[in-house]
Amino acid sequence: MAGNLPLASRYKRRRSQTEIAAAKVARLRRQAHDEEVIALYKQGMSILSEASQLRMSRSTVRNFVYAGAFPERANVLRTKSLLDPYVPYLEKRWRQGCRNATQLWKELQEQGFSGGYKIVSHWLEPRREKPGRKHALREKELLGLWAEEGPGTHSPSQQCASQAIEGAEQTPATIALEAPRHLVWLLIRNVSELNEQEQRTLDFIRKQSTIEDLYDLVQSYFKLVRKRDAQALDPWIEKCLACGIPDLVTFAQGLQKDYSAIKAALTLPYSNGQVEGQVNKLKYIKRSMYGRGSFELLRQRVLQAV
């Protein structure tokens, strides 16, 4: 339907700076995924294997492989809006200093506008003077926004990258990183359990000093828990409190509040695992009755399960 409309009646909605920046970041991420998919496919990896390794759908991987070039997304054009005849009046009131969407909506209603308040609010939103949301560190790097922070300012990964490439002959041009909720498992798992791609990613993110400190503390914590090394607990807590990483500082403070319980767990052979398991079993039986069973019925079911 939009293709049959005259050109003057088809146009793109004006986007805010936040939307434009988010679109650029999304495109760069898709392009990095596309390059990684093509590189693995040329090495002989199947589409199914790529989808499993990269955690992408098979259709997405197949589209990247058979596209022949990076598939750009089409610009979506919309049709005429009820607000179009009143845009000159809105622009006039905007130049006069009116920024209140409710006031403008009421003025348009007096002129015969039949649309809702949200249409006027959406028109005002990208035009209002506002600082906008703060970009994440990775988005700033992708968009090149670190110059806005002031002269001589560099991103953390740019700083660690400049240190890492000293003496190195080759550096990969593009490294596509997964979401933080996936990357955090690389810091927790044992190195021997990681495959080649995961080890390369871990080595790359550990080039940043903060990540390296975080990795050492996390691995040492799991080591002392597995070996039940109670003597290493106090030095580890002191390192966390002095590391400057907010999440680890909060975690260490929580350990200090339950210090006696943590110390007992590392030194005593006892465990409340059996108790917690029975409580979990009781809750499962109770919820399976959807709140309709009495206490006597619950008692009988628990006794029968034993």
N, C-alpha and C positions, 0 to 999 in steps of 0.2 A: 504493500500500500504506500509506503513512504517513497518508493521509486517513482510512482506516478504523480507525485505532487510537484508543483513548480519549485525551482531551485530556491526562490526567495522564502518559501514557507518551510524549508528544511535548514536547520542550523544546530550547532552544538551548544549545549548549555554552558554558560561561563563557569569555569571551575575555579575554586579557591587555590591559593598557593599550597596549602596542605594536600589537597587532592592531586595537584600536579606533581608534587614531590613524591607522594605515595605511588603514583602511577610509574614514575621513573624508576623507583626502587623495585617495584614488581617486575618491570620489563627487564632490568638488569639481572634479577634472580632467574627469570625464565630463560634468559640468554645463557647464563652460566650453566643451568641444567641442560640446555640444548647442546652446548659444546661438550659437556661431560658425556652425554648420551651418545653423541656422534663418535667421540674418541673411543669409547668402550666398544661400540659396534664395529668400528674399523679394526679393533684388536681381535675380533672374532667372537665376542660375547653375544649370546642370544638375547632376544627382546625380553623373554620371560626372566632370564637371569638378571638383566639390567633392572627390570622393574622390582625384583626382590631386593637387590643390593641397594638401589637408590631410593627405595620406598616410594615408588611412583606407580601409578596405574599402568597397565599394559597398553591401553589405548593412547595415553600421553606419550609413552616411549615410542610407540609405533608412529605416531604423528610426527615426532621429532626426526625419526630415522628416515621416513619416506617423504618428508617435506622438500628436501633438496636444498633448502635455505631456512634461515631462522623465520618461523611463522609469526608475522606481525598480526596483532589483533586489529580487527576492523573498527573504524570509528563509528560509534552509534549516533545516528542523527534522529532527532525527535520531530514530531509534527507540530502544528500550530498549538499555541496555548491560549487559554481564556485571558491570560494576562497581556498578550501581545498588544491589543489596542490601547492599553493603559501604561505601557512602558515609557512613552515620552513624558507623561505626567509624573511617573515615579522618579524618573531621572531629574526632572525639574525640582521636585520636592527634595530629592537627595542633595542636589546642589545647594538648596536653601538650608540644609542642615538637619532635616528630619531623619532620624534613625529608628523611630519607633514603628515596628511592624503593625501593631494593633491600630495605631493612629492612621497609618497609611491605608490599611484595609478598610477601616470605617469610611475614609474619604472616598475610596474607590466604590464602596457600596452605594454611596450617595449619587455616584455617577452612573450606576447601573451594573456594576460588576457583580456577577453571580457566583464567583469562585469562593473558595474557603480561605481562611487565614494562613494556612500553611503554604499556599502558593506564593503569597506575598513574602512570607518569612524566608522561603527558599531563595527568592530573588534577592533579598537583602543580605543573606548570609555571607556570600563571597565578597561582598562590597564593604562590609563593616571593617573598621580598622581594629584588628586584634592581633596579638603576637602569634597566635597559632600554637599548635602542640610542639613540644620539643622533640627533635628527631633523635632516634636511638643512635648509638655510636656507630653501628654498622651502616645505618642509612646515611649518616654524615659522610662516611668514607666513600660510599657509592655515589653520592651526589656531589662530592667535593665541597661540602659546606664548612670544612674546618677553617677555611680562610676567613669566615665570618666571625670566628671566635677571637680574632686578634692576630697581629703579626707575630710570627715565630711559633704559632700554635700548631701542633701536629697531633694526629690521632694516636691512641695507644698502639694500635697494630702497625702504624707507619713507623713509630719509634722502634718497636721491637723488630720490624722487618729490616730497617736500616742497619740494625746491629747484626741481624742474622745473615745478611748478604755479604758482610765483610769477609773476604777470602773465599767466597763461594763463586763458582764459575757460572752456574746456571740456576735460575729461580723460576718456578712455574708462573706463567702469566696470569692464570685464573684458577682459583681454588674455590669450588662451590661448597659452602658449609651448610650443614643441616640446621634445623631449628635448635635453640638452646636446650629444649627438653630432651632432645636426642643426644646432643653433645655432652650433657652432664654425665651420661652413662660411661663415656670414655674415661672420665676421671675416677669413676668408682670401680670399674671392672679391673681385673688383673690383666697385665699386658700380654701374658701368654694366651689369653682368651680372645684377643683381638685379631681380626684378619689383616691382610696387608693394607687395604684401603683405610681401615680404621686406625691402624698404627701411623700411617702418613698424616691423617687428619690430626691425631693426637700430637704428633711431633710439631705440626704447624702451629696449633693453638698454644702449645707450651713455650713457644718462642716469646710470648708476652710474659713479662716478669710476674704479673699478678696471677696469671693462670698457673705458672710454674710453682709459685708459693702455695696456691690452693691445692694443686695436685699433690705436692709433697705432704701437706698436712692431712689430706683425705686418705692417702695411701698409708701413712703412718698410723692413723686412727684405726683403720681396719686391721692393720697388722697387730696392734696392741690388743684389740678385742679378740681376734682369732687366737692369739697366743696367751690371752688372759694375763697380760703383763701389767699388773697393777702399779708397779713402780714407774712405768712410763706415763701414767695418766697425768700426774701433776705437771711434769715438764711440757706435756702436750697442751694442756689447758693454758699454761703461761704463754706458749708460742701463739696460740689462737688469739688470746687477748691482746697481744702485741703485734699481730699481723696486719691490722688495719682493714681487714675484709669484713664488712658489717655483718654478713650472714654468719660467718664463723665466730665472730665475737659474741653474737647473740646466742649461738649454739653453746659456746663455752660457758657463758653466764648461766644458761639453763642447766648445764652439768654441775656447776657449782652449787646450785640450789638443791639438787638431788645427789649431792656428792656421796653421802653415806650409802645410798642405794646403789649407785654406780660402782663404788668401791667394793661393796659386798658381792655384786654380780661378777666382779673380776677375781675375787679371792675365794668365795665360798662355793661349794659344789652343788648347792641347792638351786632349784629353779621352780618358778610358779607356772611353768608351761602347762602342766597337767590341769591346774586350776583354770587357767585361761581357756584351755581347750574345752573343758566341761561347760564353762559359761557360754562359749560360742555355740556349743551343741544345743544347750538349753534355749538360747535365743533363736536358733534355726527352727527347732520344733515349735516354739511359740508362734513365730511368724508364719509358719506353714499353715496355721489354723486361721489366719487372717483376722485375729482378734475376736473370733466367735466362740472359742472354746472356754470352758470354765477352768478354775484352778485344779479341780479334781480330774478333768480330762487331761490337762497338761501333766499332772502327776502320773497318771496311768501310762501316758505315752513315753514319759521319761523312763519309768521303771521297765517298760517293755523293751525300750531301746537298749537298756543295760543288759 
